[in-house]
Amino acid sequence: MVSEGAAWLGIDLGTQGVRALLVSVDGRVLGSGSAPLSGRREGVRHEQDPERWWEAVCLAARAALTGGHGVRGVAVCGTSGTVLLTDPAGRPLSPGLMYDDGRAAREAARMREAGVAVQDTWALPKARWLIDAYGPGRVTHQPDVITARLVGHEVPTDSSHALKTAYDVGRDAWPEGTGVPPDLLPDVVRPGTALGEVTSSAAEATGIPAGTPVIAGMTDGCAAQIASGALREGSWNSVLGTTLVLKGACAVPVRDDTGVVYNHRAPDGSWLPGGASSVGAGALAARFPDADPAALDAGAAAYEPSNALAYPLVSPGERFPFRAPDATPLLLGEPVSDADHWAALLQGVALTERLCLDYLHFLGAPLTGPLAFTGGGARSAYWNQLRADVLGRPARVPERTEPALGMAALAALATGAAPALADVTDRMVRIRTVVDPRPDRTARFAEPYARLLDALEARGWLPAPVAAHGRGRLDPDTSQS
């Protein structure tokens, strides 16, 4: 039985900064801290200094632990696909190439020709680029720099961060023909594995008590999913930020020959499928950079549906629910006002979200569990209601969904707080509100959704069988399937 005074520390290595949260078993945040990070961006280049990661972790952790509470365990998440080289002692030999660094496009193309399924910004081609540029070194993922410093020795990476280094999470093995010497690839363990304990020197630097168990984490996206509570079979988390990301929970992986849906492995061996669209709130900021969102939300309510139909890509190219590198933003019809245009963009994201769920259904993914809305877009009560209406299903909006909270939950699981991660989050994740769909509004958006399917299919972006599947789901109650 875990005492009510028990607490766990989660650390999130974000792009702009490090965030640390100390969380109790019932989801109370007992302490928090943050520290900024900066990097170097130039064209496709995006890198950071790994030493700054450690310095920021020390600052954030100390701030989170000022209340004098005990710490039962700590776990760390980082940005997916961020990689560097280290020496045998764990010291950095190169900058950290960030998740969106695009310098390894040539290496990625060669790997694809060799039969290794990678994208240009994945960690594996970047590791090959780093070896060519800096010489041989241990391939290391972002959080491993921190966990190694905490425990005082080299650590294995976790399979979640290794996914974009082409680690085969189904076979629990590195594939052959990666183009990276096997002896430079790290050992891999499942998330939630104990890596060691905080040393006295690390305790002095961070304020984390010596002897605290250090737990293998997951990517920031998976950490945010944990923080949403979407972990039971058929549950999904829809993260609406600059772009739209859906992540779910399944007993078996969701197979997708097109590669737009990928599968992380959960700590218990089940699966966390997901996909990332290029549609999202970034299109609002691009079109209305100085907008008052609350005022435009109020005006948008008069246009349901809008006079225009939008597919609001943030940038050219789409990744999910279909792969179309040549896709461009669409705006069909003429908005009669800024409020109407704003409504078209909000509705376009919601209609895309519906298509994402229809595509997951097309692939056979279970959708019968609860849906959670998280991300910056979930701060808009109007948009939450609109999305629930378009989807025709209720959605839960948690109080907080920071990745650091997810890492605290994972540390709690690993140190015996509960037998399953979903049992931990049932207590740790607090739901702020539940948004129920309005059936009459759901019916209003059937025709715009059908027109969007037609438009995407006509351009050759959306495969005909997927479009047909979406049309076939216009009549049934989507919350029941």
C-alpha positions as CSV (number, residue, x, y, z in Angstrom):
1,M,0.0,0.0,0.0
2,V,1.4,3.4,-1.0
3,S,1.3,6.1,1.6
4,E,-0.6,9.3,0.8
5,G,2.6,11.2,1.4
6,A,4.5,9.4,-1.4
7,A,5.6,11.5,-4.4
8,W,7.5,11.0,-7.7
9,L,9.5,13.4,-9.8
10,G,8.9,13.6,-13.6
11,I,11.4,15.6,-15.8
12,D,10.6,16.7,-19.3
13,L,13.3,17.8,-21.7
14,G,11.4,20.1,-24.1
15,T,12.6,22.1,-27.0
16,Q,12.3,25.5,-25.2
17,G,13.0,24.3,-21.7
18,V,13.1,21.7,-19.0
19,R,10.1,21.1,-16.7
20,A,10.1,19.2,-13.5
21,L,7.0,18.1,-11.5
22,L,6.8,16.4,-8.1
23,V,3.4,14.6,-8.0
24,S,1.6,12.7,-5.3
25,V,-0.2,9.5,-5.7
26,D,-3.6,11.3,-6.0
27,G,-2.3,13.8,-8.6
28,R,-1.5,16.8,-6.5
29,V,1.5,18.7,-7.8
30,L,3.6,19.3,-4.7
31,G,6.4,21.1,-6.4
32,S,7.3,22.4,-9.9
33,G,10.3,24.0,-11.6
34,S,11.5,25.0,-15.0
35,A,14.6,26.3,-16.8
36,P,14.9,27.6,-20.3
37,L,16.8,26.0,-23.2
38,S,18.0,27.5,-26.4
39,G,19.5,26.0,-29.6
40,R,21.0,26.9,-32.9
41,R,18.6,27.0,-35.9
42,E,19.7,27.7,-39.5
43,G,17.9,26.3,-42.4
44,V,17.4,22.5,-41.8
45,R,19.9,22.7,-38.9
46,H,18.6,22.5,-35.3
47,E,20.9,21.5,-32.5
48,Q,21.4,22.1,-28.8
49,D,24.4,21.7,-26.4
50,P,23.8,18.6,-24.2
51,E,25.6,20.3,-21.3
52,R,22.8,22.9,-21.2
53,W,20.3,20.0,-20.8
54,W,22.0,18.9,-17.5
55,E,22.3,22.5,-16.2
56,A,18.6,23.1,-16.9
57,V,17.7,19.8,-15.2
58,C,19.6,20.8,-12.1
59,L,17.8,24.1,-11.9
60,A,14.3,22.7,-12.6
61,A,14.7,19.8,-10.2
62,R,15.9,22.0,-7.3
63,A,13.0,24.3,-7.8
64,A,10.5,21.4,-7.8
65,L,12.0,20.0,-4.5
66,T,12.0,23.1,-2.3
67,G,9.0,21.9,-0.3
68,G,11.0,19.2,1.5
69,H,8.8,16.3,0.2
70,G,10.3,12.9,-0.2
71,V,10.9,11.4,-3.7
72,R,10.2,7.7,-4.4
73,G,11.5,7.7,-8.0
74,V,12.3,9.8,-11.0
75,A,11.9,9.3,-14.8
76,V,12.9,11.5,-17.7
77,C,11.4,12.1,-21.2
78,G,12.8,13.9,-24.2
79,T,11.9,14.9,-27.7
80,S,11.5,12.0,-30.0
81,G,14.3,11.6,-32.5
82,T,16.9,13.8,-30.7
83,V,20.2,12.1,-30.8
84,L,24.0,12.7,-30.1
85,L,27.2,10.8,-29.8
86,T,29.0,10.1,-26.5
87,D,32.2,8.5,-25.3
88,P,32.3,5.3,-23.1
89,A,32.0,7.5,-20.0
90,G,28.9,9.2,-21.3
91,R,30.5,12.5,-22.2
92,P,29.0,14.2,-25.3
93,L,31.2,14.1,-28.4
94,S,28.8,16.0,-30.6
95,P,25.9,18.5,-30.3
96,G,22.4,17.1,-29.9
97,L,20.7,17.0,-33.2
98,M,17.1,17.9,-32.4
99,Y,14.0,16.0,-33.4
100,D,13.4,18.2,-36.5
101,D,17.0,18.6,-37.7
102,G,17.0,17.8,-41.4
103,R,20.6,17.4,-42.3
104,A,20.5,13.7,-42.7
105,A,18.1,13.5,-45.7
106,R,20.8,11.9,-47.9
107,E,21.6,9.3,-45.3
108,A,17.9,8.6,-44.8
109,A,17.4,8.0,-48.6
110,R,20.3,5.5,-48.6
111,M,18.7,3.6,-45.7
112,R,15.4,3.5,-47.4
113,E,17.0,2.1,-50.5
114,A,18.5,-0.6,-48.2
115,G,15.1,-1.5,-46.9
116,V,15.2,0.3,-43.6
117,A,12.0,2.3,-43.0
118,V,13.1,5.7,-41.8
119,Q,12.1,9.3,-42.3
120,D,14.6,12.1,-43.0
121,T,14.4,13.6,-39.5
122,W,14.5,10.2,-37.6
123,A,17.4,9.6,-35.2
124,L,19.0,6.7,-37.2
125,P,20.0,8.7,-40.3
126,K,21.1,11.6,-38.0
127,A,23.3,9.1,-36.1
128,R,24.9,8.1,-39.3
129,W,25.5,11.8,-40.2
130,L,27.0,12.4,-36.8
131,I,29.4,9.5,-37.1
132,D,30.6,10.7,-40.5
133,A,31.0,14.3,-39.2
134,Y,32.5,13.6,-35.7
135,G,33.9,10.1,-35.9
136,P,32.7,7.0,-34.0
137,G,30.8,7.4,-30.8
138,R,28.1,5.8,-28.8
139,V,24.6,6.6,-30.3
140,T,22.8,8.2,-27.4
141,H,19.2,9.6,-27.0
142,Q,18.5,12.8,-25.2
143,P,17.2,11.5,-21.9
144,D,20.1,9.1,-21.6
145,V,22.5,12.0,-21.1
146,I,20.5,12.9,-18.0
147,T,19.9,9.5,-16.5
148,A,23.6,8.5,-17.0
149,R,24.6,11.6,-15.0
150,L,22.1,10.8,-12.3
151,V,23.2,7.2,-11.8
152,G,26.9,7.8,-12.5
153,H,27.4,5.3,-15.3
154,E,26.4,4.4,-18.9
155,V,22.7,3.4,-19.1
156,P,20.7,1.5,-21.7
157,T,18.2,3.5,-23.7
158,D,14.4,2.8,-23.6
159,S,12.6,1.3,-26.5
160,S,10.3,4.3,-26.9
161,H,13.1,6.8,-27.6
162,A,14.9,4.1,-29.7
163,L,11.8,3.7,-32.0
164,K,13.0,6.5,-34.4
165,T,16.5,4.9,-34.4
166,A,14.6,2.1,-36.1
167,Y,14.6,-0.2,-33.1
168,D,12.2,-3.1,-33.7
169,V,9.9,-3.0,-30.7
170,G,8.0,-6.1,-31.8
171,R,11.1,-8.3,-31.8
172,D,13.0,-6.3,-29.2
173,A,16.0,-6.0,-31.4
174,W,18.0,-3.7,-33.6
175,P,17.3,-4.4,-37.3
176,E,20.1,-5.4,-39.7
177,G,21.4,-3.1,-42.4
178,T,21.0,0.2,-40.4
179,G,24.2,1.7,-41.7
180,V,25.4,2.3,-38.2
181,P,28.0,-0.2,-36.7
182,P,26.1,-2.4,-34.2
183,D,28.7,-1.9,-31.5
184,L,27.8,1.9,-31.5
185,L,24.1,1.2,-30.8
186,P,23.0,1.2,-27.2
187,D,21.4,-1.6,-25.2
188,V,17.7,-1.2,-25.0
189,V,15.2,-1.8,-22.1
190,R,11.5,-1.4,-21.8
191,P,10.1,1.9,-20.3
192,G,9.7,1.6,-16.6
193,T,12.9,-0.4,-16.1
194,A,15.1,0.6,-13.2
195,L,18.4,2.1,-14.4
196,G,20.1,2.7,-11.1
197,E,20.0,5.2,-8.2
198,V,20.9,8.8,-7.9
199,T,24.5,9.2,-6.8
200,S,25.7,11.6,-4.0
201,S,27.3,13.9,-6.5
202,A,24.2,14.0,-8.7
203,A,22.1,14.6,-5.5
204,E,24.3,17.6,-4.7
205,A,23.8,19.1,-8.2
206,T,20.0,18.4,-8.6
207,G,18.6,18.2,-5.1
208,I,17.2,14.8,-5.8
209,P,18.0,12.6,-2.8
210,A,20.8,10.2,-3.1
211,G,19.5,6.6,-3.6
212,T,16.4,7.7,-5.4
213,P,15.5,5.1,-8.1
214,V,16.0,6.3,-11.7
215,I,13.5,4.8,-14.1
216,A,13.7,4.5,-17.9
217,G,11.2,6.9,-19.5
218,M,9.4,7.4,-22.8
219,T,9.2,10.1,-25.5
220,D,7.5,13.4,-24.6
221,G,4.6,12.4,-26.8
222,C,4.1,9.1,-24.9
223,A,4.6,10.9,-21.6
224,A,1.8,13.3,-22.5
225,Q,-0.4,10.4,-23.4
226,I,0.2,8.9,-20.0
227,A,-0.7,12.2,-18.4
228,S,-4.0,12.2,-20.3
229,G,-5.0,8.8,-18.8
230,A,-5.6,7.3,-22.3
231,L,-4.1,3.9,-21.5
232,R,-6.8,1.4,-21.4
233,E,-7.8,-0.6,-24.5
234,G,-9.6,1.6,-27.1
235,S,-8.8,4.8,-25.3
236,W,-7.4,7.7,-27.3
237,N,-5.7,11.0,-26.6
238,S,-6.1,13.8,-29.2
239,V,-3.4,16.4,-28.7
240,L,-4.2,19.7,-30.5
241,G,-1.3,22.1,-30.6
242,T,0.5,23.6,-33.5
243,T,-0.4,20.3,-35.2
244,L,-2.8,17.4,-34.4
245,V,-1.5,14.1,-32.9
246,L,-3.6,11.1,-31.9
247,K,-2.3,8.4,-29.6
248,G,-4.2,5.4,-28.4
249,A,-4.0,2.1,-26.4
250,C,-4.3,-1.4,-27.9
251,A,-3.6,-5.0,-27.0
252,V,-2.0,-5.6,-30.4
253,P,-0.2,-3.2,-32.8
254,V,-2.2,-1.4,-35.4
255,R,-0.8,-2.5,-38.8
256,D,-0.5,0.2,-41.5
257,D,1.3,-0.6,-44.7
258,T,1.5,3.1,-45.6
259,G,3.5,3.8,-42.5
260,V,1.5,6.8,-41.3
261,V,0.5,5.0,-38.0
262,Y,3.4,3.9,-35.8
263,N,3.3,1.9,-32.6
264,H,5.2,2.5,-29.3
265,R,5.5,-0.3,-26.8
266,A,3.9,0.3,-23.4
267,P,5.7,-0.8,-20.2
268,D,3.4,-3.8,-19.8
269,G,4.0,-5.0,-23.4
270,S,0.8,-3.6,-24.9
271,W,0.8,-1.1,-27.7
272,L,0.4,2.7,-28.1
273,P,-0.4,3.4,-31.7
274,G,-0.4,6.9,-33.0
275,G,-0.1,9.3,-35.9
276,A,0.8,13.0,-36.4
277,S,-1.1,15.3,-38.8
278,S,0.2,18.5,-40.2
279,V,-3.2,20.1,-39.6
280,G,-3.6,22.1,-36.4
281,A,-3.8,25.4,-34.5
282,G,-0.7,26.7,-36.2
283,A,-2.9,27.5,-39.2
284,L,-4.9,29.9,-37.0
285,A,-1.8,31.7,-35.8
286,A,-0.5,32.0,-39.4
287,R,-3.7,33.5,-40.7
288,F,-4.6,35.6,-37.7
289,P,-1.3,36.4,-35.9
290,D,-2.7,39.2,-33.7
291,A,-6.1,37.6,-33.1
292,D,-8.1,37.6,-29.9
293,P,-9.0,33.9,-29.9
294,A,-11.9,34.3,-27.4
295,A,-13.5,37.0,-29.4
296,L,-13.2,35.1,-32.7
297,D,-14.5,31.9,-31.0
298,A,-17.6,33.9,-30.0
299,G,-18.1,35.1,-33.5
300,A,-17.5,31.6,-35.0
301,A,-20.5,30.2,-33.2
302,A,-22.7,32.0,-35.8
303,Y,-21.2,30.0,-38.6
304,E,-21.9,26.3,-38.0
305,P,-21.1,25.2,-40.6
306,S,-18.9,27.9,-42.2
307,N,-19.4,29.2,-45.7
308,A,-16.0,27.9,-46.5
309,L,-14.4,24.4,-46.2
310,A,-10.8,24.2,-45.0
311,Y,-8.1,21.6,-44.8
312,P,-5.8,23.8,-42.6
313,L,-2.3,22.4,-43.0
314,V,0.3,24.3,-41.0
315,S,2.9,23.6,-43.7
316,P,2.9,21.8,-47.1
317,G,2.7,18.0,-47.0
318,E,0.5,15.7,-44.9
319,R,1.6,12.7,-42.7
320,F,-1.6,11.4,-41.1
321,P,-4.4,10.3,-41.8
322,F,-2.8,9.9,-45.2
323,R,0.7,10.4,-46.7
324,A,0.8,13.2,-49.3
325,P,4.1,15.1,-49.5
326,D,2.6,17.4,-52.2
327,A,-0.6,18.3,-50.1
328,T,-1.2,22.0,-49.7
329,P,-3.6,24.0,-47.4
330,L,-7.2,24.1,-48.8
331,L,-9.8,26.8,-48.5
332,L,-12.9,26.0,-50.6
333,G,-15.5,28.8,-50.8
334,E,-15.3,32.4,-49.6
335,P,-15.6,33.3,-45.9
336,V,-17.9,36.3,-45.4
337,S,-16.0,37.6,-42.4
338,D,-13.0,37.0,-40.2
339,A,-15.3,35.1,-37.8
340,D,-16.4,32.9,-40.7
341,H,-12.9,32.3,-41.7
342,W,-11.9,31.5,-38.1
343,A,-14.9,29.1,-38.0
344,A,-13.7,27.4,-41.2
345,L,-10.3,26.7,-39.7
346,L,-11.6,25.4,-36.4
347,Q,-14.1,23.2,-38.2
348,G,-11.4,22.0,-40.7
349,V,-9.2,20.8,-37.8
350,A,-12.2,19.0,-36.3
351,L,-13.2,17.4,-39.6
352,T,-9.6,16.2,-40.0
353,E,-9.7,14.8,-36.5
354,R,-12.8,12.9,-37.5
355,L,-11.0,11.6,-40.6
356,C,-8.1,10.5,-38.4
357,L,-10.4,8.4,-36.2
358,D,-12.2,7.0,-39.3
359,Y,-8.8,6.0,-40.7
360,L,-7.9,4.3,-37.4
361,H,-11.2,2.4,-37.6
362,F,-10.4,1.5,-41.2
363,L,-7.2,-0.1,-39.9
364,G,-9.1,-2.1,-37.3
365,A,-8.0,0.0,-34.3
366,P,-10.4,-0.2,-31.3
367,L,-12.1,3.2,-30.6
368,T,-14.6,2.2,-27.9
369,G,-12.7,3.7,-25.0
370,P,-12.8,7.3,-23.7
371,L,-11.4,10.1,-25.8
372,A,-9.2,12.8,-24.1
373,F,-8.6,16.3,-25.5
374,T,-5.2,17.8,-24.6
375,G,-2.8,20.4,-25.9
376,G,-3.0,24.1,-26.3
377,G,-6.2,23.9,-28.4
378,A,-8.0,22.2,-25.5
379,R,-7.9,25.5,-23.6
380,S,-10.7,26.8,-25.8
381,A,-14.1,25.6,-24.4
382,Y,-15.8,26.6,-27.7
383,W,-13.4,24.5,-29.8
384,N,-13.7,21.5,-27.4
385,Q,-17.5,21.6,-27.8
386,L,-17.2,22.0,-31.6
387,R,-14.8,19.0,-31.8
388,A,-17.1,16.8,-29.7
389,D,-20.0,17.8,-31.9
390,V,-18.2,17.0,-35.2
391,L,-16.9,13.7,-33.8
392,G,-20.2,12.8,-32.3
393,R,-18.6,11.5,-29.2
394,P,-17.9,12.8,-25.7
395,A,-14.4,13.9,-24.7
396,R,-12.6,14.3,-21.3
397,V,-10.4,17.3,-20.7
398,P,-7.9,16.7,-17.9
399,E,-6.7,19.4,-15.5
400,R,-3.1,19.1,-16.6
401,T,-1.3,16.9,-19.2
402,E,2.3,17.9,-19.0
403,P,4.8,15.2,-20.1
404,A,6.5,15.6,-16.7
405,L,3.3,14.4,-15.0
406,G,3.4,11.3,-17.3
407,M,7.0,10.6,-16.2
408,A,6.0,10.9,-12.5
409,A,3.3,8.3,-13.2
410,L,5.7,6.0,-14.9
411,A,8.2,6.3,-11.9
412,A,5.3,5.5,-9.6
413,L,4.5,2.4,-11.5
414,A,8.1,1.2,-11.5
415,T,8.4,1.7,-7.7
416,G,5.3,-0.2,-6.8
417,A,2.5,2.3,-6.6
418,A,0.1,0.0,-8.5
419,P,0.3,-3.1,-10.7
420,A,-0.6,-1.4,-14.0
421,L,0.2,2.1,-15.4
422,A,-3.6,2.7,-16.1
423,D,-4.2,2.0,-12.4
424,V,-1.7,4.7,-11.5
425,T,-3.2,7.3,-13.9
426,D,-6.7,6.5,-12.7
427,R,-5.6,8.2,-9.5
428,M,-3.0,10.7,-10.7
429,V,-4.9,12.1,-13.7
430,R,-7.6,14.6,-12.7
431,I,-10.4,15.3,-15.2
432,R,-11.5,19.0,-15.4
433,T,-14.6,18.5,-17.5
434,V,-16.4,16.1,-19.8
435,V,-17.7,17.6,-23.1
436,D,-20.8,15.8,-24.5
437,P,-21.7,16.1,-28.2
438,R,-25.0,17.7,-29.3
439,P,-26.6,15.3,-31.9
440,D,-28.3,18.1,-33.8
441,R,-24.9,19.8,-34.3
442,T,-23.2,16.5,-35.3
443,A,-25.8,16.2,-38.1
444,R,-25.0,19.7,-39.4
445,F,-21.4,18.6,-40.1
446,A,-22.2,15.4,-42.0
447,E,-22.4,17.3,-45.4
448,P,-19.2,19.3,-44.9
449,Y,-17.4,16.1,-43.9
450,A,-18.5,14.4,-47.0
451,R,-17.4,17.3,-49.2
452,L,-14.0,17.3,-47.5
453,L,-13.6,13.5,-48.3
454,D,-14.5,14.3,-51.9
455,A,-12.0,17.1,-52.2
456,L,-9.2,15.2,-50.7
457,E,-9.9,12.1,-52.8
458,A,-10.2,14.2,-56.0
459,R,-6.7,15.6,-55.4
460,G,-5.3,12.1,-55.1
461,W,-4.2,12.6,-51.5
462,L,-6.8,10.5,-49.7
463,P,-7.0,6.8,-51.0
464,A,-10.4,5.9,-52.4
465,P,-11.0,3.0,-50.0
466,V,-10.4,5.3,-47.0
467,A,-12.7,8.0,-48.4
468,A,-15.4,5.3,-48.9
469,H,-14.9,4.1,-45.4
470,G,-15.4,7.6,-44.0
471,R,-18.6,8.1,-46.0
472,G,-19.9,4.7,-44.7
473,R,-19.5,6.0,-41.2
474,L,-21.6,9.1,-41.7
475,D,-24.8,7.5,-40.4
476,P,-23.7,5.3,-37.5
477,D,-23.1,6.8,-34.1
478,T,-19.3,7.0,-34.1
479,S,-19.1,6.9,-30.4
480,Q,-20.1,3.3,-30.5
481,S,-17.5,2.1,-32.9
